[in-house]
């Protein structure tokens, strides 16, 4: 249980670290999504229930610490995180590649956030933005998947060493 809490804490730290840098592109909502590394790692190491716990914990605590609990960004994060987890779980059932799992998660994370934004704004104009979000989710998913693979590789190597 302590490792799962540390994984959620890692996601919160990644969320805040990513917020320190300017967005990679001057488009609303475009981020790399470093916090999703925690979900990916939890899914691969412990399973879907633990990954769900990590998603909810990092979204709630991250938004609580940033002062946005139950605000629009909370629901955007929660919608994206849960949608992403379902997609990652499905892709993980068919492949063991963190890159593919992460790309599927990134696509559905953006789709989930877009759906929440559509519920708030209720404008068909958002339909024009969706292709850009989905296209940009691919490199983001690759980066998050690669980072997650590095973290998992380091953990496996550490477990193999005698203390």
Residue frames as qw, qx, qy, qz and C-alpha x, y, z in Angstrom:
[[0.000, 0.885, 0.466, 0.000, 0.00, 0.00, 0.00],
 [0.327, -0.755, 0.095, 0.560, 2.89, 2.37, 0.74],
 [0.385, -0.084, 0.588, 0.706, 4.25, 1.94, -2.78],
 [0.155, 0.651, 0.656, 0.349, 0.88, 2.83, -4.25],
 [0.199, -0.917, -0.236, 0.251, 0.78, 5.99, -2.11],
 [0.397, -0.527, 0.351, 0.664, 4.27, 6.88, -3.30],
 [0.336, 0.269, 0.687, 0.585, 3.16, 6.33, -6.88],
 [0.013, 0.860, 0.496, 0.120, 0.23, 8.73, -6.37],
 [0.337, -0.823, 0.026, 0.457, 2.63, 11.23, -4.74],
 [0.449, -0.152, 0.533, 0.701, 4.88, 10.92, -7.78],
 [0.210, 0.596, 0.642, 0.435, 1.91, 11.81, -9.98],
 [0.169, -0.933, -0.288, 0.133, 1.15, 14.87, -7.84],
 [0.432, -0.609, 0.268, 0.609, 4.79, 16.00, -7.97],
 [0.390, 0.145, 0.632, 0.654, 4.86, 15.52, -11.76],
 [0.078, 0.811, 0.551, 0.179, 1.64, 17.56, -12.00],
 [0.247, -0.924, -0.066, 0.286, 3.20, 20.48, -10.11],
 [0.488, -0.375, 0.453, 0.645, 6.57, 20.24, -11.89],
 [0.358, 0.415, 0.644, 0.534, 4.83, 20.35, -15.27],
 [0.027, -0.914, -0.404, -0.028, 2.97, 23.46, -14.12],
 [0.421, -0.702, 0.118, 0.563, 6.29, 25.26, -13.57],
 [0.340, -0.134, 0.578, 0.730, 7.06, 25.25, -17.28],
 [0.433, 0.388, -0.090, -0.809, 5.26, 27.05, -20.11],
 [0.838, 0.284, 0.416, -0.213, 3.01, 24.86, -22.26],
 [0.560, -0.119, 0.613, 0.544, 4.79, 23.20, -25.19],
 [0.156, 0.397, 0.573, 0.700, 2.34, 24.88, -27.58],
 [0.120, 0.067, 0.253, -0.958, 0.29, 28.06, -27.16],
 [0.488, -0.262, -0.607, -0.569, -3.00, 26.17, -27.22],
 [0.552, -0.418, 0.333, -0.639, -5.44, 25.83, -24.33],
 [0.908, -0.187, 0.240, -0.288, -5.20, 22.56, -22.46],
 [0.830, 0.427, -0.335, 0.132, -2.10, 21.27, -24.26],
 [0.402, -0.715, 0.552, -0.152, 0.28, 19.65, -21.77],
 [0.328, 0.369, -0.867, -0.065, 2.53, 16.62, -21.81],
 [0.833, -0.318, -0.170, -0.419, 0.59, 14.98, -18.98],
 [0.290, 0.452, -0.773, 0.336, 3.47, 13.88, -16.79],
 [0.509, -0.252, 0.556, -0.607, 1.12, 12.97, -13.94],
 [0.901, 0.161, -0.094, -0.393, -0.20, 10.13, -16.09],
 [0.419, 0.454, -0.770, 0.160, 3.12, 8.34, -15.62],
 [0.300, -0.233, 0.739, -0.556, 1.88, 7.39, -12.14],
 [0.806, 0.173, 0.214, -0.524, -1.25, 5.77, -13.57],
 [0.738, 0.473, -0.461, -0.139, 0.74, 3.86, -16.17],
 [0.195, 0.425, -0.815, 0.342, 3.25, 2.57, -13.62],
 [0.499, -0.114, 0.617, -0.598, 0.49, 1.57, -11.17],
 [0.852, 0.275, -0.025, -0.445, -1.41, -0.31, -13.88],
 [0.673, 0.455, -0.583, 0.017, 1.66, -2.28, -14.95],
 [0.165, 0.371, -0.792, 0.456, 2.99, -3.03, -11.47],
 [0.219, 0.016, 0.767, -0.603, -0.17, -3.61, -9.41],
 [0.101, 0.416, 0.886, 0.176, -3.26, -3.76, -11.62],
 [0.046, -0.547, -0.432, -0.716, -6.38, -1.80, -12.47],
 [0.480, -0.764, -0.431, -0.013, -7.84, -1.38, -8.96],
 [0.574, -0.495, -0.067, 0.649, -4.61, 0.09, -7.64],
 [0.293, 0.173, 0.340, 0.877, -4.27, 2.29, -10.73],
 [0.211, -0.722, -0.495, -0.435, -7.82, 3.57, -10.12],
 [0.561, -0.718, -0.269, 0.313, -6.82, 4.42, -6.55],
 [0.505, -0.211, 0.146, 0.824, -3.75, 6.30, -7.86],
 [0.108, 0.464, 0.454, 0.753, -5.84, 8.27, -10.38],
 [0.357, -0.796, -0.424, -0.244, -8.45, 9.34, -7.83],
 [0.624, -0.612, -0.161, 0.459, -5.89, 10.10, -5.13],
 [0.460, -0.088, 0.199, 0.861, -3.63, 12.17, -7.36],
 [0.004, 0.559, 0.454, 0.694, -6.53, 14.10, -8.90],
 [0.454, -0.800, -0.380, -0.095, -8.20, 14.86, -5.55],
 [0.618, -0.585, -0.060, 0.522, -5.00, 15.72, -3.66],
 [0.449, 0.113, 0.298, 0.835, -3.44, 17.56, -6.60],
 [0.067, -0.645, -0.398, -0.649, -6.50, 19.76, -7.00],
 [0.551, -0.767, -0.315, 0.096, -6.85, 20.20, -3.24],
 [0.618, -0.399, 0.035, 0.677, -3.25, 21.39, -2.97],
 [0.279, 0.165, 0.344, 0.881, -3.62, 23.73, -5.94],
 [0.166, 0.330, 0.369, -0.853, -6.90, 25.16, -4.64],
 [0.408, 0.152, -0.458, -0.775, -9.08, 23.93, -7.49],
 [0.084, 0.133, 0.976, -0.151, -10.95, 21.08, -5.78],
 [0.286, 0.592, 0.732, -0.180, -14.43, 20.73, -7.33],
 [0.185, 0.690, -0.139, -0.686, -13.61, 23.43, -9.88],
 [0.757, 0.572, -0.118, -0.294, -13.58, 23.01, -13.64],
 [0.321, 0.617, -0.718, 0.014, -9.97, 21.77, -13.69],
 [0.442, -0.225, 0.805, -0.326, -10.85, 19.10, -11.11],
 [0.779, 0.330, 0.424, -0.324, -13.57, 17.66, -13.33],
 [0.593, 0.699, -0.363, -0.168, -11.36, 17.96, -16.42],
 [0.022, 0.543, -0.828, 0.140, -8.60, 16.04, -14.61],
 [0.560, -0.039, 0.748, -0.353, -10.97, 13.43, -13.23],
 [0.783, 0.494, 0.165, -0.340, -12.76, 12.89, -16.55],
 [0.502, 0.692, -0.513, -0.076, -9.49, 12.62, -18.44],
 [0.136, -0.481, 0.835, -0.229, -7.83, 10.42, -15.82],
 [0.667, 0.065, 0.658, -0.344, -10.69, 7.92, -15.55],
 [0.768, 0.583, 0.002, -0.266, -11.22, 7.76, -19.32],
 [0.305, 0.701, -0.645, 0.007, -7.48, 7.28, -19.78],
 [0.367, -0.335, 0.829, -0.256, -7.36, 4.47, -17.22],
 [0.802, 0.277, 0.430, -0.308, -10.16, 2.55, -18.94],
 [0.677, 0.687, -0.236, -0.120, -8.35, 2.85, -22.28],
 [0.078, 0.648, -0.746, 0.130, -5.00, 1.87, -20.78],
 [0.610, -0.145, 0.719, -0.300, -6.56, -1.15, -19.09],
 [0.834, 0.448, 0.219, -0.237, -8.08, -2.27, -22.39],
 [0.535, 0.734, -0.418, -0.002, -4.88, -1.78, -24.40],
 [0.195, -0.573, 0.764, -0.224, -2.82, -3.44, -21.65],
 [0.812, 0.030, 0.520, -0.265, -4.96, -6.57, -22.02],
 [0.830, 0.547, 0.114, -0.010, -3.74, -6.80, -25.64],
 [0.619, 0.586, -0.290, 0.435, -0.10, -5.70, -25.35],
 [0.704, -0.550, -0.213, 0.395, 2.63, -5.40, -22.75],
 [0.480, 0.322, 0.059, 0.814, 4.19, -2.31, -24.35],
 [0.193, -0.618, -0.400, 0.649, 4.07, 0.77, -22.09],
 [0.048, -0.200, 0.313, 0.927, 4.33, 2.96, -25.19],
 [0.230, -0.300, -0.729, -0.571, 1.17, 1.58, -26.80],
 [0.331, -0.594, -0.699, 0.221, -0.69, 1.54, -23.51],
 [0.215, -0.499, -0.184, 0.819, 0.33, 5.13, -22.84],
 [0.044, 0.017, -0.461, -0.886, -0.63, 6.31, -26.33],
 [0.294, -0.478, -0.765, -0.314, -4.08, 4.78, -25.93],
 [0.352, -0.614, -0.527, 0.471, -4.35, 6.42, -22.53],
 [0.167, -0.312, 0.065, 0.933, -3.26, 9.80, -23.91],
 [0.134, -0.225, -0.619, -0.740, -5.80, 9.68, -26.73],
 [0.401, -0.579, -0.687, -0.177, -8.64, 8.84, -24.38],
 [0.351, -0.468, -0.374, 0.719, -7.42, 11.27, -21.71],
 [0.009, -0.130, 0.209, 0.969, -7.79, 14.11, -24.21],
 [0.308, -0.338, -0.697, -0.552, -11.12, 12.74, -25.38],
 [0.417, -0.558, -0.676, 0.241, -12.36, 12.55, -21.77],
 [0.219, -0.422, -0.190, 0.859, -11.26, 16.10, -21.04],
 [0.095, -0.063, -0.459, -0.881, -12.84, 17.27, -24.27],
 [0.348, -0.484, -0.756, -0.271, -16.15, 15.64, -23.28],
 [0.351, -0.590, -0.504, 0.524, -16.09, 17.37, -19.88],
 [0.120, -0.269, 0.107, 0.950, -15.26, 20.71, -21.55],
 [0.183, -0.250, -0.649, -0.694, -18.11, 20.15, -23.99],
 [0.356, -0.595, -0.718, 0.061, -20.52, 19.58, -21.08],
 [0.287, -0.551, -0.275, 0.734, -19.38, 22.85, -19.50],
 [0.030, -0.318, 0.265, 0.910, -19.23, 25.04, -22.61],
 [0.513, 0.493, 0.686, -0.154, -21.86, 23.29, -24.76],
 [0.309, 0.762, -0.209, -0.530, -20.53, 24.71, -27.99],
 [0.911, 0.341, 0.217, 0.078, -20.12, 22.87, -31.26],
 [0.281, 0.890, -0.347, 0.088, -17.04, 25.01, -31.84],
 [0.523, -0.573, 0.629, -0.049, -15.14, 22.57, -29.66],
 [0.916, 0.249, 0.314, 0.015, -15.51, 19.97, -32.41],
 [0.545, 0.795, -0.205, 0.169, -12.88, 21.89, -34.40],
 [0.180, -0.771, 0.563, -0.236, -10.41, 21.57, -31.51],
 [0.900, -0.207, 0.349, -0.157, -10.77, 17.81, -31.02],
 [0.890, 0.408, -0.071, 0.190, -8.59, 16.68, -33.99],
 [0.241, 0.756, -0.432, 0.430, -5.71, 18.86, -32.74],
 [0.566, -0.554, 0.483, -0.373, -5.98, 17.42, -29.25],
 [0.969, 0.011, 0.236, -0.067, -6.04, 13.86, -30.53],
 [0.723, 0.597, -0.201, 0.284, -3.10, 14.45, -32.86],
 [0.041, 0.739, -0.479, 0.472, -1.03, 16.05, -30.09],
 [0.788, -0.443, 0.306, -0.297, -1.81, 13.20, -27.71],
 [0.955, 0.234, -0.143, 0.115, 0.35, 10.77, -29.71],
 [0.486, 0.519, -0.455, 0.536, 3.78, 12.33, -28.99],
 [0.399, -0.565, 0.385, -0.611, 2.66, 13.01, -25.44],
 [0.948, -0.176, 0.093, -0.250, 1.67, 9.37, -24.99],
 [0.835, 0.346, -0.309, 0.296, 5.00, 8.20, -26.39],
 [0.159, 0.599, -0.469, 0.629, 6.93, 10.43, -23.97],
 [0.628, -0.440, 0.338, -0.546, 4.86, 9.38, -20.95],
 [0.993, 0.023, -0.058, -0.102, 5.14, 5.72, -21.96],
 [0.666, 0.460, -0.408, 0.423, 8.91, 5.99, -22.33],
 [0.118, -0.570, 0.478, -0.658, 9.26, 7.71, -18.95],
 [0.828, -0.287, 0.199, -0.438, 7.02, 5.09, -17.34],
 [0.948, 0.197, -0.230, 0.095, 9.09, 2.29, -18.89],
 [0.382, 0.543, -0.498, 0.558, 12.27, 3.84, -17.49],
 [0.443, -0.490, 0.418, -0.624, 10.74, 4.06, -14.01],
 [0.951, -0.111, 0.087, -0.275, 9.52, 0.47, -14.15],
 [0.808, 0.382, -0.365, 0.261, 12.87, -0.76, -15.47],
 [0.098, 0.572, -0.532, 0.616, 14.67, 0.97, -12.60],
 [0.686, -0.368, 0.329, -0.535, 12.30, -0.60, -10.08],
 [0.989, 0.087, -0.092, -0.081, 12.81, -4.08, -11.54],
 [0.612, 0.488, -0.457, 0.423, 16.58, -3.67, -11.56],
 [0.199, -0.561, 0.493, -0.635, 16.56, -2.44, -7.96],
 [0.862, -0.242, 0.194, -0.401, 14.48, -5.44, -6.85],
 [0.928, 0.258, -0.256, 0.082, 16.98, -7.79, -8.48],
 [0.327, 0.574, -0.539, 0.523, 19.91, -6.46, -6.38],
 [0.647, -0.412, -0.583, 0.267, 20.61, -7.86, -2.94],
 [0.206, -0.919, -0.025, -0.335, 20.33, -5.22, -0.20]]
